[in-house]
Amino acid sequence: MSTLVDKHLRTTNKKPKRVLNLELPGRAGIGYASARDADRKVLACAPREFLDTTHFDTVRFPPPEWAQVEFAKASADGLLAYTGYRGNPEVLGAVARNAGSLLGIEIDPGRELILTPGTQAGLFGALASLVDVGDEVLLFDPDYLFSERILRFLGATVHPVALLEGGAIEPDLDELEAVLNRTRPKLLVFSHPNNPTGAVYSSQTLRRIAELAVKFDFMVLVDQLYCRLVYDNTYTHLVGLPGMRERTITLLGPSKTESLSGYRLGLVVAPDWVIAGIENIQSITSLRAPAYAQHILSQWLEIDQVWLEERMHSFRKLRDLTQEILSRLSWAKWAPQNGTAYAWLDIRALNLPDAMVAKALLEKAAVLASPGYQFGVRGIGHLRLCYARDESEWADALKRIVSVLDALYVESVSEEAIG
C-alpha cells in the first residue's frame, strides 16, 4: 500500500477545508455532522420504490418533440462533435437572438454569451470567476440549495437576507439595505422565480434591488431558470432595468420548462469580462456544453409558445390539486406562489427537524421530499414538494403525505401535553 493511500485511510475524517465548506455543519439541526450527512441518512431509509418529488417528472412532462429531432440531426454529423469553449458559433447566434428577445436586450453572441453544461455549471463558473476568498456576498434565504455551498467552497463570507412569508413572498428590502449599510458586498445572488418557494417578485421589488445595486456598487447574479414558468405572465427581467446592463449576470436554460435536464444545457448572459472568466473556468472543468445537444438551443424560445401554454395549463391544475389536498392539514401553511411547480410547505408546528420529517415521509408514505434546511437557515421547518407529476399518482401521494404529517402532528401535540 502506498504511503499516500495509507495516510488517507488513517485520516479519513480530515478533508480539505474547501470540501468541508460544502457540507454546512449543523444545518440539519438533529446532531448530524452536516447537511450532506443528513441527506444521506434520509436516503438510506428509502423503500424499493418511492415517488421522488425533488425534481420534475420528465415522463409525464417530456421534452418537446423538436428537441429529439434536433439532437438526432446534430449527432449524425461528426463534424459537430467539438466546439470552442463558449459554444457553436451558429447556435450562439440563434440563442443571442432568442434569449435577447426574452430578456428585452440585445446580446452580442461573441462577447456576452456562453453555453454551459446545465445552469449548474453556469452558476459555478460565474461565481468562481467573480468571487475571491474573503469576499462578501449577499444571498436571499431561502434560495437554491447549491448557491450557498458553492460560495462557501470559494471562501466567500455569505450574508443571508430573509424572504418575508405570508401571501406573496418577497425579499426583506429593509434588511437588505441594513446589510448594505454595514458591509460592502461584491455580489448579490438569488433565483427568480425563487427556488424553493416559487415566488415571483414584484416589479417594484426588482427596481429597488437595481437601485441599491447602483447606489452601493455591486454585481447581481440572478438565476432565471424558471422565468417562463409563471402563471399570470407578470415577470420583470433584472438585466433590462436602468443601470443593470453591466451589473447583471443572468442564468437561463431549458432543463425545467422544457424538461431537458438530461441534455445538460444552460447559458449565461453577462458583461464580456464576466463571460471571459467563465470561459476560463469551463476550459479546465467541462471544456464545453455537450456539443450535439447544443443544437437544440437553436430552436429554443422560438417555436414553443402554444406548447408552453398547454404545459402551464397542466401545472395550474396540479397546483390547484396540491392546494386542495394540503389544505386538509389545518396546522400547516402554504400560500401558492406565481411561479415554478413547487409547494413550499411550512411544517414548523410539528416542532421536528426537517430531516426527521423527510425520513418519515420516505419510510411511511414512500415519498421523497426536499427538507427545508437544504435551502438556507430560514428554510428550516419547511418541505419542498414538486407537483409537476402524473395527476392520479400525485393525488394518491398527496393523501399519503397528509396522513403521515397529520399523524406526526397528533403525536407531537400529545407529547407536548404530557410534557
Secondary structure as UniProt FT lines:
FT   HELIX           3..10
FT   TURN            11..13
FT   HELIX           17..20
FT   HELIX           21..23
FT   TURN            25..28
FT   HELIX           35..43
FT   TURN            44..45
FT   STRAND          51..52
FT   TURN            53..54
FT   TURN            58..60
FT   HELIX           65..75
FT   HELIX           78..80
FT   TURN            85..86
FT   HELIX           89..103
FT   TURN            109..111
FT   STRAND          113..116
FT   HELIX           118..130
FT   TURN            133..134
FT   STRAND          136..141
FT   HELIX           145..153
FT   TURN            154..155
FT   STRAND          157..164
FT   STRAND          170..171
FT   HELIX           173..182
FT   STRAND          187..191
FT   TURN            195..197
FT   HELIX           203..216
FT   STRAND          219..223
FT   TURN            225..228
FT   HELIX           238..240
FT   TURN            242..243
FT   TURN            245..247
FT   STRAND          248..252
FT   TURN            255..258
FT   HELIX           261..263
FT   STRAND          266..269
FT   HELIX           272..283
FT   TURN            284..286
FT   TURN            291..292
FT   HELIX           293..298
FT   TURN            299..302
FT   HELIX           305..326
FT   TURN            327..328
FT   TURN            330..331
FT   STRAND          342..346
FT   HELIX           348..350
FT   HELIX           354..365
FT   STRAND          367..368
FT   STRAND          370..371
FT   HELIX           372..375
FT   HELIX           377..379
FT   TURN            380..381
FT   STRAND          382..386
FT   HELIX           391..418
//
